[in-house]
């Protein structure tokens, strides 16, 4: 059996716990069930996530932020349109949540993606090629925060095939 790094252990636990969240919520029951599924020693899990499910929820947000950044690597060089770069960033964010929509819907407020909104908007703008350091830095992120938040909320209730209505909504928001 291969020895897992701390990051891989955390990822394995997160993946297992996310499967239980739609049924048990972000609870100690989901945490315990995920531990059983991965066969991680409960004492080890308590070290990895010392505050239990709250740490798992925080790690979920961090994980999505890291994956978003990786998914947008080289975006400014591949896409000539800044609007398309921003749309790609928001779309990638939503798709990172797509397999876990019910878990995302049940995230408690301090761990909700909106709580990570600054990081998300910064990652998207930097990937889009923004290097501003003046007031534009803040206004761009503030405007994008509105787009990300409303698109995210729209997506939570979108039942269209492949989230087609969400992408139409996003395109309208970007054009505004």
ABEGO torsion letter per residue (X at the ends): XBBBBAAAAAAAAAAAAAAAAAAAEBBAAAAAAAAAAAGBBAAAAAAABAAEAAAAAAAAAAAAAAAAAAAABGAAAABABAAAAAAAAAAAAAAAAAAAAAAAAABBAAABAAAAAAAAAAAAAAAAGBABABAAAAAAAAAAAAAAAAAAAAAAABABBGGAAAAAAAAAAAAX
